[in-house]
């Protein structure tokens, strides 16, 4: 499901709606996991900002970050 940013279109045109959708996605995710992995850089950025702002205990990773970490590459 969409993180709420909608390729930055939704977040730019409807920032309040976007923020609510993002918060809802994070709270849904928190019920099942402690980490979110995505291939979308917009999701990573949007969710990381929301996690900090809403003080939600979740880690957000781009899949390339996990691959780099598994290969021993420091970011």
C-alpha positions as CSV (number, residue, x, y, z in Angstrom):
1,X,0.0,0.0,0.0
2,X,1.1,3.5,-0.6
3,X,3.0,5.3,2.1
4,X,0.9,8.4,1.6
5,X,3.2,10.4,-0.5
6,X,2.1,9.2,-3.9
7,X,5.4,9.8,-5.7
8,X,5.5,13.2,-3.9
9,X,2.4,14.4,-5.9
10,X,-0.1,13.7,-3.0
11,X,2.3,15.1,-0.4
12,X,2.8,18.3,-2.3
13,X,-0.8,18.9,-3.2
14,X,-2.5,17.5,-0.1
15,X,0.1,17.5,2.7
16,X,-2.4,16.9,5.6
17,X,-4.0,13.9,3.9
18,X,-0.6,12.5,3.0
19,X,0.6,12.8,6.6
20,X,-2.5,11.0,7.9
21,X,-2.1,8.2,5.4
22,X,1.6,7.8,6.3
23,X,0.8,7.7,10.0
24,X,-1.8,5.1,9.4
25,X,0.6,2.9,7.4
26,X,3.2,3.2,10.0
27,X,0.8,2.2,12.8
28,X,-0.5,-0.7,10.8
29,X,3.1,-1.9,10.1
30,X,4.1,-1.5,13.8
31,X,1.5,-4.2,14.7
32,X,3.3,-6.8,12.6
33,X,7.0,-5.7,12.5
34,X,9.7,-3.5,13.8
35,X,11.3,-2.8,10.4
36,X,9.9,-1.7,7.0
37,X,11.8,-2.5,3.8
38,X,10.9,-0.8,0.6
39,X,12.4,-0.3,-2.9
40,X,10.9,3.2,-3.1
41,X,13.1,6.1,-2.1
42,X,10.1,8.3,-1.6
43,X,8.6,5.9,0.9
44,X,12.0,5.8,2.8
45,X,12.1,9.5,3.0
46,X,8.4,10.0,3.8
47,X,8.3,7.3,6.4
48,X,11.6,8.3,8.1
49,X,10.3,11.8,8.6
50,X,7.0,10.6,10.0
51,X,8.6,8.1,12.3
52,X,10.7,10.9,13.9
53,X,7.8,13.3,14.0
54,X,5.3,10.9,15.4
55,X,7.8,9.1,17.7
56,X,6.9,5.7,16.3
57,X,9.4,2.9,17.0
58,X,10.1,1.6,13.5
59,X,13.1,1.3,11.3
60,X,12.8,2.1,7.7
61,X,15.2,0.8,5.1
62,X,15.6,0.9,1.4
63,X,16.3,-2.6,0.1
64,X,19.7,-1.4,-1.3
65,X,20.7,-0.4,2.2
66,X,20.1,-3.9,3.5
67,X,22.0,-5.4,0.6
68,X,24.9,-3.1,1.2
69,X,24.9,-3.9,4.9
70,X,24.8,-7.6,4.2
71,X,27.9,-7.1,2.0
72,X,29.7,-5.3,4.8
73,X,29.5,-1.9,3.2
74,X,29.2,0.9,5.6
75,X,26.7,3.6,4.8
